[in-house]
């Protein structure tokens, strides 16, 4: 630096000595880091079998107690906690739920330290002559909030166990090459279901047959005080069961007709694909108002969690009837056939979501189509559902800046985005817009082939191969295009890219038009929308005034406001709470009546709102009345949508 005096010999000598001394620990640290670096995964068997013991008897306190024995050899070692969870499409491993980690060998505690870059990795050194590590910790199961496995998974009467939450595994290996011996302890009198096999299925302390880590993570377990198992019938195929746990015994009461829907689903799905990729299949259904509500796919089972009254309330049944068809389809599309970038070798390799519009979008389409084919919905109810879906996607101005492809590329982030401003920020739209995309493909194949071919033929060709094979069969974009061309020759690459990369503000509705229908609006309620409103405890007026209102935890609170819609332009925002409408205390009926009344005059709708600690009055100058989406038949055109939902299974 200019102007700095030269150091004298004494100071210079001290500095040189200090620098020399500093080199020693620096070198040692560098060498240590090199020795304990996280090893890359290799396709070689891990020596020995890991024993995993999970105690679920402390359900009242929501504590899962874990003991794991790991065969080892002397030297540096890295243990992974699963980070990238299949089906959740992101680094969603519940690391923050772990506590009390203790690692020992021969009764002596071993020190460990967390990797400073990869938080899901633990470093340790195995002493000489040690052949087995003992690992203990607790999973403090979430008590509120969260998505998927990070949501509530246990009540006093039931539990959902995802094995990836209760284990560590050695780094440097493919998941399929690490063998586990899993065991579970349940409260007295509880029954369970899982795709895992056991010689003692009625016991409360259960030892399962050894499986590799990939199968273990792919085989969740449900258990509960109130349990019902329904044989859906093999129909000449591997056994399939619907297993239900519920907080209350009365919620197990699936009717004969509902069971027939589930049986028809098995037939219709096999008719669609023409092959199976499981030795047996278990629907694992949790019915509770306390646990998280979602579905998560697995190869030989599905983890489905719904409201307690799913079987006993007609609106709940209609609103969620496509969930189990969706997750069942994933056994073919997502588990057997899987985008190569999502078929990682273990649970700490990043997943790339660029083809989630196939993985989830196509599954979403088939789940919705199978619902009427199996009888969960009528053809009319499917059209009402499709109209509501199409209208919702047509009210997404964020499409003008974020194309559909980007919603897949950013999936690992978008699952956690708030509901607020959803129409502008966009979320995981490759589900619903993916349905519209694949309806477009289906009707295009039908049109080009003079209705001799359809997307069913693609399903047979792409997913209905290698009957009985469990091995993941990866694919890329070109494989999808090639299969479509085998069904019907066309420039599918350009067709798909045009939709995926579009920044048109309007949703892709060509599939509806080509299907013989058109999207229209009137003031007659859409029955499927009303069922969804009742089941989810919301008021959805996005199609009219442009708001969605909570009727559950915070009655009157705005969940979302349509970007640049009437309410947005008046100054409303998510989080505000409706207190009164035109001077009357807020209720959904009062608001609907005010919207209807405003249609006949020039007076704006007067809203009293609470915005945190401030009360304010906002006038919404809206006069188009209530608007509900419907599909209207286009005369003199083929009713391809009607053909699409016809049963195939016999």
ZIBELDA-V86766 format. One line per field, one symbol per residue. ss: DSSP state (@ for helix, = for strand, . for the rest). burial: 1 if it has 24 or more other ideal C-beta (glycine too) atoms within 12 Angstrom, else 0. Layout:
ss: ???
burial: ???
//
This chain:
ss: ........@@@@@@@@@@@@@@@@@@@@@@@@@@@......=......=======...@@@.=========...=======...=....=....@@@========..==..===......======.....=========.......@@@...=...====.@@@@.===..=.@@@.=======.....====...=......====..==@@@@@...====.======........=======..@@@@...@@@@@@@@@@@@@@@@@@.......=======......====...======.......@@@@@@..@@@@@@@@...=...===@@@.............@@@@.@@@@@@@@@@@@@@....@@@@@@@@@@@@@@@@..@@@@...@@@@@@.@@@@.......@@@@......@@@@@@@@@@@@@@@@@......@@@@@@@@..........===.@@@@@@@@@@@....@@@@@@@@@.........@@@@@..======....@@@@@@@@@@.====.....====......=====....@@@@@......=====..==..@@@@@@@@@@@......=======..=======.......======......@@@@@......
burial: 00000000000000000000000000000000000101101000010011111111001001111111111100011111111111111111111011001111100001010010010111111100010111111111110001111111111011111111111111111111111111111110011111110100100001010011111111111111111111010000110111111111001101000110111111111111111111011111111111111111111111111111111011111111111111111111111111101111111110111111111111111111111111111010111111111111111111100111111111110110101111111111111111111111111111110010111111111111000001011010101110111011000100110011110000111111111111111000111111111111111111111111111000011111111011110101111111111100010101110111010000011111100000001111010011111110000000111111111100
//
